[in-house]
């Protein structure tokens, strides 16, 4: 999937969030991240790291798999 198309799909799917610029990262340890299979079309799953600022305010990162241990990291704010 082309990067521009991927970013558009992520923005459309997570339309209740503000998204920041993605980066490519290597993860050595995936523990502590929530695996969700209900995600953007074309992706098998997403790993989610979420933190709370207050009762209704959340921020964190979405990690979309690229290849073994490499992910597209997308910061989000709600």
C-alpha positions as CSV (number, residue, x, y, z in Angstrom):
1,X,0.0,0.0,0.0
2,X,1.3,3.4,-0.9
3,X,2.2,5.7,2.0
4,X,-0.2,8.5,1.1
5,X,-3.1,6.0,0.7
6,X,-2.2,4.4,4.0
7,X,-2.2,7.8,5.9
8,X,-5.6,8.6,4.3
9,X,-7.0,5.3,5.4
10,X,-5.7,5.8,9.0
11,X,-7.1,9.3,9.1
12,X,-10.5,8.1,7.9
13,X,-10.7,5.1,10.2
14,X,-9.6,7.0,13.3
15,X,-11.6,10.1,12.5
16,X,-12.4,10.8,16.2
17,X,-8.6,11.3,16.9
18,X,-6.1,14.0,16.0
19,X,-3.2,12.3,14.4
20,X,0.4,13.5,14.2
21,X,3.1,12.8,11.6
22,X,4.0,9.0,11.4
23,X,7.5,7.6,11.8
24,X,9.1,4.2,11.3
25,X,10.4,2.5,14.4
26,X,11.8,-0.8,15.6
27,X,10.2,-2.4,18.6
28,X,12.2,-4.9,20.6
29,X,9.5,-5.6,23.1
30,X,5.7,-5.5,22.3
31,X,4.6,-6.3,25.8
32,X,2.4,-3.6,27.3
33,X,0.9,-2.8,23.9
34,X,-2.7,-3.8,23.2
35,X,-3.2,-5.8,20.0
36,X,-6.4,-4.9,18.1
37,X,-7.4,-6.8,14.9
38,X,-10.2,-4.3,14.1
39,X,-8.3,-1.7,12.2
40,X,-7.5,-0.1,8.9
41,X,-8.3,-2.2,5.8
42,X,-5.2,-3.9,4.5
43,X,-3.5,-4.2,7.9
44,X,-3.7,-7.4,9.9
45,X,-3.6,-5.7,13.3
46,X,-2.5,-2.6,15.1
47,X,-0.7,-2.3,18.4
48,X,-2.0,0.5,20.7
49,X,-0.2,2.3,23.5
50,X,-2.7,4.6,25.3
51,X,-2.3,7.0,28.2
52,X,-4.9,9.2,29.9
53,X,-4.4,12.9,30.7
54,X,-7.8,13.3,32.4
55,X,-11.1,11.4,32.5
56,X,-11.9,12.0,28.8
57,X,-8.5,12.9,27.3
58,X,-6.3,10.3,25.8
59,X,-3.0,10.2,23.9
60,X,-0.8,7.5,22.7
61,X,0.6,5.7,19.6
62,X,-0.7,3.4,17.0
63,X,1.8,0.9,15.7
64,X,1.1,-0.6,12.3
65,X,3.3,-3.6,11.2
66,X,5.7,-3.2,8.3
67,X,7.9,-6.2,8.7
68,X,9.4,-8.2,11.6
69,X,9.9,-5.8,14.5
70,X,9.4,-2.7,12.2
71,X,6.3,-0.5,12.6
72,X,4.8,2.7,11.4
73,X,4.2,4.7,14.6
74,X,1.4,7.2,14.5
75,X,0.9,9.5,17.5
76,X,-2.8,10.3,18.4
77,X,-4.7,12.6,20.7
78,X,-8.4,12.4,21.8
